Amino acid sequence: MKRIVILISGRGSNMEGIVKTCAAEGWRAQVAAVISNRPEAAGLRFAAEQGIPTAVVDHKAFGKGDAARAAFDAELARVVDGFAPDLVVLAGFMRILTAGFIGRYEGRMLNIHPSLLPAFPGLHTHQRAIETGCRAAGATVHFVTAELDQGPIVAQAVVPVLDGDDEAALSARVLQLEHRMYPRTVRWFVEGQLQIVGSRVRQLAGEAQLFVA
Ligand code: GRF
């Protein structure tokens, strides 16, 4: 049984998709904990209702600055390690993590970012895609490395940007595919089907690493 720890900050719809798919498909894995940096994160309630242990490490309690960030990450690592994860999944986790934290989970921490990386790292990705005149947008699942929103790409999902799209419409279209792609990629990891070769990630069973609308 592989142990998955999921970090969230808010709604948690990707976390929910992973929890449900894990149960529905009978993965040889369990979501061992859902941890949030925000006590009010809506996703915590869903997790608790499923009987999944939850925890909060509130970043606001640590103050600001580099020392506070390091202290927060040390506490987060202590809590995460308490659940002995094989895989750490960032699902809408809105904190920049220190290199020390990331190094601890190297090769076993995934993130989903709502753009076709390397385009639009950071925030407000859908708005920026619309303003740039992009005809395609999407989301990327990648291994987490010390460089923000970089790291080997596991899979990408692509959707059209339509005339008249606003941020809400585009993000809803992308999110539908995120909910297909993220559970699938997590399953690949727990089944040992991902291999990092240089900067590329191979799906060893030959499944498509591109998801289209
Ligand atoms: C998703 O769009 C994800 O790509 C981004 O933050 C959003 C989280 O949504 N990292 P949810 O909390 O999973 O519903």
Residues whose N, C-alpha, C, O or C-beta is under 5 A from the ligand:
A	BS01	GRF	G10 R11 G12 S13 N14 M15 A91 G92 I112 H113 P114
